[in-house]
Amino acid sequence: MKQTPQNLSRGSRTAIASTKKPHRRLLYIILAAFLAIVTYLSAASWETEILKKRAVGIWEHQMMEGKGAVWADGVEETQMEPPKLKEFGAYPMDAALNSRSGIVVGYEKNILLGGGGWAIYGGLISRIDGESSAMELWGREIIHCYASLFGCAPGKTYYDFFLIRRDKITNQAVLLNRWLESWRDMTGYNPSEGRFAPEVEGSLSYRSGVLYVRITHTTRSVAESLRVDL
């Protein structure tokens, strides 16, 4: 007689059901693992963006104060360093490491599969002094470091520059303009030309009441002018 669900014995139906349970259990385990990974990656990405906002905020505060500093994971370094003789640098990394206005801010979070950290280098690039105020061009590069088994590995970077007017008596600063660059390979290597790209540089000049701003060696070079009284 042909077996149907109606005439199967209770034992046979129990055996069939028991063979289905392991498959369902495995499916639930896979689904739970997938949801856990998605949640982990979302949390890591969110935390990385929070670290970026903190680092950017600290760097811009130091810029508006006009003071060089080194910050690591939210704490300002107080260790004495050899005095830096240069007032400003030719490009952001030069200003950060070799000038009195150098600002370095770093946040590192070694979270695999989606984590990483941020390193910001920059400082005063150029300055034009007047009787009561000064025009300053600040530049920085923000490097996104990706998490790895051995810490944070440098990834990509972008540059931005700030034009500031600073009162020479009160030191109060006003942001006049900002130029933001898109992401690019940190090494700056151009395979089509077979060489490394030059550093991103900026400069100010002042003639007959007109301030000239120039930023070179970027994907979008800047050459602008504005009339100011110094």
C-alpha positions, 0 to 999 in steps of 0.5 A, spaced: 500 500 500 502 506 498 504 511 504 501 517 505 501 522 510 495 520 513 497 512 514 504 514 516 505 511 523 507 516 528 514 514 529 515 515 521 512 522 522 517 523 528 523 521 524 521 525 518 520 531 522 527 530 526 531 530 520 528 537 518 530 540 525 538 540 524 537 543 517 532 549 520 537 550 526 543 550 521 539 556 517 538 560 524 545 559 526 547 562 519 542 568 519 544 570 526 551 570 524 550 574 518 546 579 523 551 579 528 557 581 522 552 586 519 551 589 526 558 589 528 560 593 521 555 598 522 558 599 529 565 600 527 563 604 521 559 609 526 565 609 531 570 611 526 566 617 523 565 619 531 573 619 531 573 623 525 569 628 527 573 629 534 579 629 530 577 635 526 574 639 531 580 639 535 584 640 529 580 646 527 580 649 534 587 649 534 587 653 528 583 658 530 587 659 536 593 659 532 597 655 536 601 648 534 599 642 538 600 635 538 594 630 540 593 623 541 586 619 542 583 626 545 589 628 550 594 633 548 601 631 548 605 635 553 612 632 552 617 638 551 620 638 543 626 641 540 624 648 538 622 649 531 624 655 528 620 656 522 614 660 522 610 656 517 611 650 512 611 650 504 605 644 505 601 641 510 606 635 512 612 640 512 608 645 517 605 640 521 612 637 523 617 643 522 613 649 524 611 652 530 604 652 528 604 645 526 598 641 529 598 633 529 591 630 531 591 622 531 585 617 533 586 610 532 581 604 533 584 598 531 577 594 529 578 589 524 573 589 518 571 596 518 575 600 523 581 604 523 583 611 525 585 618 523 591 622 522 591 630 521 597 633 519 597 641 518 599 648 520 600 655 517 602 655 510 603 662 508 601 669 512 601 676 510 601 681 515 598 688 515 598 694 521 592 691 525 590 684 522 594 678 518 591 674 513 593 666 514 592 660 509 592 654 513 592 647 510 592 640 512 591 633 510 587 628 513 589 621 512 584 615 514 588 609 517 585 602 516 585 597 521 589 591 520 592 585 525 598 590 526 595 596 528 592 602 523 595 602 516 595 608 512 590 608 506 587 615 503 588 622 504 585 628 502 587 636 503 583 642 505 585 649 506 583 655 510 583 662 509 583 666 516 583 673 518 586 674 524 586 680 529 594 682 531 591 685 538 586 680 540 588 674 536 581 673 534 580 669 528 575 669 522 574 664 517 573 667 510 574 661 505 575 654 505 577 649 499 576 642 500 580 637 496 577 630 494 580 623 496 586 621 493 592 615 494 596 617 500 602 616 496 600 620 490 603 615 485 601 617 478 602 610 474 601 613 467 607 618 469 611 613 473 613 618 478 610 621 485 606 627 485 609 633 488 606 635 495 600 640 495 602 647 496 599 653 498 601 661 498 599 668 499 601 674 496 598 681 496 599 687 491 595 694 491 589 692 496 588 685 493 590 678 496 592 673 491 591 665 494 594 660 490 594 652 491 597 647 487 598 640 485 591 638 487 586 635 482 583 642 482 588 648 483 586 654 486 587 661 483 583 666 487 583 673 489 579 678 493 580 685 495 582 686 503 584 692 507 590 690 512 
